[in-house]
């Protein structure tokens, strides 16, 4: 396997290049990013609830949420009343992925049925 980065050569036609798919997967394609984005489809959720629902450790979840916030997929809201709580929700950019998750779930139901048997 080549260790060269996946970049588009200027001479390549954009119609023939998988670049949009590769670019998309680079942003959302890690296991934890997908798990968090999927979980946030249900609406705003506190950090500890998200941690419990995803089974991620605190460090991993914090890193993933910071990355998703920096890329514009997730909003963070801090409630400073006692007890202090941090809430996360999808931005419009993040919400735009909901139909993609629906399609993936439909595909999995059709093609990965043997995994649940």
C-alpha positions in Angstrom: 0.0 0.0 0.0 1.3 3.4 -1.0 2.1 5.9 1.8 1.5 8.8 -0.6 -1.3 11.1 0.4 -4.6 11.0 -1.6 -4.6 14.2 -3.5 -6.1 15.2 -6.8 -3.7 15.7 -9.7 -4.4 19.0 -11.5 -4.6 17.1 -14.8 -7.4 14.8 -13.5 -10.9 15.5 -14.6 -13.2 16.3 -11.6 -15.8 14.0 -13.1 -13.5 11.0 -13.0 -12.1 11.7 -9.5 -13.4 10.2 -6.3 -12.2 13.4 -4.5 -15.5 14.5 -3.1 -16.0 11.0 -1.6 -12.5 10.9 -0.3 -12.8 14.5 1.1 -16.1 13.6 2.8 -14.7 10.5 4.4 -11.7 12.3 5.7 -14.0 14.6 7.6 -16.6 12.2 8.9 -15.1 8.8 8.2 -13.6 7.8 11.5 -15.5 5.4 13.6 -16.0 7.7 16.5 -17.0 10.7 14.4 -19.7 8.6 12.7 -20.9 7.2 16.0 -21.2 10.7 17.6 -22.9 12.2 14.5 -25.3 9.4 14.4 -26.1 9.7 18.1 -26.7 13.4 17.9 -29.5 12.9 15.3 -31.8 12.5 18.3 -31.3 16.1 19.3 -29.2 18.0 21.9 -27.5 15.8 24.4 -25.2 16.3 27.5 -21.6 15.2 27.3 -22.1 12.4 29.9 -25.2 11.1 28.2 -23.3 11.0 24.9 -20.4 9.3 26.6 -22.8 6.6 28.0 -24.6 6.2 24.7 -21.5 5.8 22.6 -19.3 3.9 25.1 -16.4 6.2 24.2 -14.0 7.2 26.9 -13.9 10.9 28.0 -10.7 11.7 26.2 -11.8 10.2 22.9 -15.2 11.8 23.0 -13.8 15.2 23.9 -11.3 15.0 21.0 -14.0 13.9 18.5 -16.5 16.6 19.7 -13.8 19.3 19.4 -12.9 18.1 15.8 -16.6 18.0 14.8 -17.2 21.4 16.3 -14.1 22.9 14.5 -15.4 21.4 11.2 -18.8 22.9 11.7 -20.8 19.7 12.2 -21.6 20.2 15.9 -22.5 23.1 18.2 -21.5 23.2 21.9 -23.6 25.0 24.5 -22.4 25.5 28.1 -25.0 25.9 30.8 -23.3 27.5 33.7 -26.0 27.1 36.3 -25.4 24.6 39.0 -24.7 21.9 38.0 -22.6 23.0 35.1 -23.4 21.0 31.9 -22.2 21.0 28.4 -24.6 20.2 25.6 -23.9 19.2 22.0 -26.2 19.3 19.0 -25.9 19.1 15.2 -25.5 22.2 13.2 -27.4 22.5 9.9 -24.2 21.1 8.2 -24.3 18.1 10.6 -28.1 17.7 10.3 -27.7 17.5 6.5 -26.0 14.1 7.1 -29.2 12.6 8.6 -30.5 11.3 5.2 -27.0 9.8 4.6 -27.3 7.8 7.8 -30.9 6.7 6.8 -29.5 5.4 3.5 -26.7 3.6 5.3 -29.1 2.0 7.7 -31.4 0.9 4.8 -28.4 -0.6 3.0 -27.3 -2.4 6.2 -30.8 -3.8 6.7 -30.7 -5.2 3.1 -27.2 -6.4 2.8 -25.9 -7.1 6.3 -28.9 -9.1 7.6 -26.7 -12.1 8.0 -24.8 -10.3 10.7 -27.8 -10.2 13.0 -28.8 -13.8 12.5 
